[in-house]
Each structure stands twice: as C-alpha cells, then as structure tokens.
Amino acid sequence: MSNYPNMSYCMCENTLLALQQVVDSMQEEGLAFILEMSREERRAFQELFYACESFINQAEELQDQVQDMKQGFTL
C-alpha cells in the first residue's frame, strides 16, 4: 500500500473527511461545481463516482458476510 495517500490505520477516517468536502461543495455550488472543473478534475470526479459505486458493492458484500457469521454460517 505504499503508493496510497492514506496510512491504513486512518484511511477510512481521512477519506470520509475528503469525501464530505466534495459532497459539501456539490451541495453549495450546484451545477457550477461540475461546470467550473478542469478536464482532469472532471475525469477524477467520474472515477470517484465509479469508486463510490464499487465501495457500496464491496461494503454490502462484507456486511452480508458479517451477518452470515453472526448466524453461524460459514462461506
């Protein structure tokens, strides 16, 4: 994980703060948030969108596994 921006012990906390900054800007600026982006920033915004979708899918799978463990099932 040496080329990631966060240390593993605080990556969720740091990422949450950064994502909240983006969400706050989206809410405050509305459409201007996207219209005023550079091409590179717009590309990163799109990649962030896909990463959030992937995060949700992976988090749901992990939650299902935790529930299965709590019910005594093993996968």
JOVEN-V748659 format. One line per field, one symbol per residue. ss: DSSP state (H for helix, E for strand, C for the rest). A space follows every 50 residues. Layout:
ss->???
This chain:
ss->CCCCCCCCCCHHHHHHHHHHHHHHHHHHHCCHHHHCCCHHHHHHHHHHHH HHHHHHHHHHHHHHHHHHHHCCCCC
